[in-house]
Amino acid sequence: MTRRLCHYFLLLVPGLVALPDIEIQHGRRLYTGYKVLRAYLASNTDRAAILQLEDDVDFWSEIGSESQNVDFMVEPLHLDRISYYLAHFGVDFEVLIDDVQTAIDNEEKDTNVPVARNKRQNSLFDLLPFLTSQSRPRRKPQLPGLESHNRRPRKFPSSSSFVPSQNSPVSNFDSKPQNGLGKSPCARTGMNWKQYQSVDTIYSWLDCMQQNFGHKMSVRDIGRSSEGRPLKLVQIGGDGSNRSAVFIDGGIHAREWVSPAAVTYLIHRMVETEGEYDSLLDKFTVYVLPIVNPDGYEYSREHDRMWRKTRSRTGGRNLFGNECKGVDLNRNFGYHWGGYGASNDPCKETFRGPSAFSEPESRAIRNFLLSGTADFKLYLTFHSYGQYLLYPWGYDKLDTRDWQDLKRVGDIAHNALRRLNNGVSYQVGSAAKMLYPASGGSDDWAKGGANIKYSYTVELPDTGKYGFLLPAKHIIGVGDQTTSIVKAMLTEIKKNV
């Protein structure tokens, strides 16, 4: 059977095991047998060896010149070959997630709230062992090339014996279930933080909140996504171009579900908890865009849990001739656009787009922040995962002139997290130096383009046990961390405004 014929046959069956870059319009993409590995990097040789895998694996965490480990997802057909490769180069690794599809299915099971799921058909993937799929890797910064070495290849387990290590990291926050919305007048919308919510549910809740708490908040559309969904912005606090303000967003990357969940929880706390934020709202107006990428987020809910980008048309084609949709919004902002860590290939996960601000979602943020609506002092963009507080620059390993101020406020937030959230720890540092260079990020543009002094990317939990598939029972714990970060930063910044 030819590859083209195989591709045609596979497209007839909804809910197939993952073939990245092939569009799934009906059913769900399955990740049965996929595993997430963590490789431990002891040298530049190890890092360079891992970089050679970028067309064979999906990197869940980035790799930089000083990275000590990296997480990546491997499909079943590649598992033996990848493990041989790692053994050949002497790279130690462990299994973080033994079966990605099981983790997806269990993501919302630890709750009493029923979760509707579309029925999936059984996969035919195991009947087609001759097919290999394109991966959706992230482009990495260049590192020294592979060097010769005398390390002997290691023994490795067969694919049938791969099991998660007993030493796998655990999430660094309280796992006990907590209460959600309680007796809120908007509970009727179905909104709660015991499960991950759809765009429609979140938007219905925001509209209800405005109706019931109009004296505290308002909601407006600041644009439309490429598929026509509104980009709903929440304003909490008073108006006025002379008022100090903070802009907070979530959900730039579709598969990072805990981000919009945590940001909506922050809205709930700021609006529905009497007195908690009064002193800060006397000084600041808070603007929150909880879902920057609603199209990608809904696609990840309905069809492909691991989808990252937007859903815009790109014109690019994969090896099967199908269009590769979507732009990585966090590579599309116009400050040092198109540099390190951003791909010009529409089929890559870090596709930067055809030009800076080519996407309606990034343009909406740019236009609002430059509109003179308020005097923005702080920009926060929430992502997952890793537990980091990162400040510019991200495009290269350079310091801002005021990097000490940025680090000081980041350290204050870190200390507040440790004090208020059961000792939870976030690492603080500049993005490119701590992780990897990546150009076109929203945080770099907020500082370098919109002149917002304090700009941060917050990588929410966890540290690898669940990765992007954080069980819903942890949402409120992560939401509490989000409120601690915002309170601590605004309290410190308030001293100078």
Secondary structure, DSSP 8 states (H G I E B T S, - for coil): --HHHHHHHHHTSTT-B--TTS---SS--B-TT-EEEEEE--SHHHHHHHHTTTTTSEESS---TT-SEEEEEE-HHHHHHHHHHHHHTT-EEEEEES-HHHHHHHTTTSSSS-----------GGG-TT----------------------------GGG----TT----SS--S----STT-TTGGGT--SSS---HHHHHHHHHHHHHH-TTTEEEEEEEE-TTS-EEEEEEES---TTSEEEEEEE-SSTT-THHHHHHHHHHHHHHHSTTTSHHHHTTEEEEEES-S-HHHHHHHHHT-TT--S-------B-TTS-B-----GGG-SSSSTT-TT-BS-TTSTTB--SSTT-SHHHHHHHHHHTTTSSEEEEEEEEEESS-EEEES--SSS---TTHHHHHHHHHHHHHHHHHHTTT---EEEEHHHHT----S-HHHHHHHTT--SEEEEEEES-SSSSTT---GGGHHHHHHHHHHHHHHHHHHHGGG-
